[in-house]
């Protein structure tokens, strides 16, 4: 080894603490994590989504305490058609430690870039009434949108997305990047429109989701016959098996063309992932995406005007490894990292 170079490294790093970071970008992230050589303990304190500050009192304030974005749990799974259990999803995702604080591909530390907090869970008046739960979800997210706060939700089953979209798309229809094994555009089942197989049909018919600015990625399994509405309404559907031939970059380019420059909602169902990686979900489908493919896909959306997002269908009791919640937590942090620049820019403009 070159002795001059070794001397330089020794002069700069020998005896240095873990918190002594020289690169300006890295040093900014480290400053929020270290006190001298003492680093925040990921296993201590109250578990929160993405390790964000816990601000439950913000719910009772008209401006949500000046927050620009919120992480919020929606622990409701009355709309499932197969295995229940995603009501425990927010709790499982909160329990995942060591998510963030730095998104290394996007080179972003969202908890330092915007005012964001975990504000707890949506309060719903009845654990038994699916219709009342959805009325409460829509009302809660409508308050957030009126206050100018960008919501990132953790479900709960996928039916919650329909009521969130009614809030996010109330002023104008939004586009959507939807990553899932299922299109979730079927009709009413047994008298109910509030099930997890149909939120996006309902959102289009409510005028809050633009189907021609919607792309659904990772679709597969035996329920294809239920998704006629996706094709008839003009949604773009990319099946999981097409990902191999097309490649993630091509699908990213397609997604960006479809959604364009307008406001975009991102909805991520963990059953988009192969159950070998994420078994803890209510409707697993084999031959799904890998976590690396999913994260590459999401990171490719950087620069879009993301006005809301969700991660849904984590049912932790079917996954003794906690891998499903781990994947969901990383996806949530990536979505927050993607949304942060537009959130910060809107704040400056105001």
Buried (B, 14 or more C-beta within 10 A) or exposed (E): EEEEEEEEEEEEEEEEEEBBBEEEEEEBBBEEBBEEEEEEEEEEEEBBBBBBBBBEEBBEEEEBBEBBBBBBBBBBBBBBBEBBBBBBBBBBBBBBEEBBBBBEEBEBBBBBBBBBBBBBBBEBEEEEBBEBBBBBBBEBBBBBBEBBBBBBBBBBBBBBBBBBBBBBBBEEBBBBBBBBBBBBBBEEBEEEBBBBBBBBBBBBEBEBBBBBBBBBBBBBBEBBEBBBBBEEBEBBBBBBEBBEEBEBEEBBEBBBEBBBEBBBBBBBBBBBBBBEBBBBBBBBBEBBBBBEBBBBBBBBBBEBBBBBBBBBBBBBEBBEEBBBBBBBBBBBBBBBBBBBBBBBEBEEEE
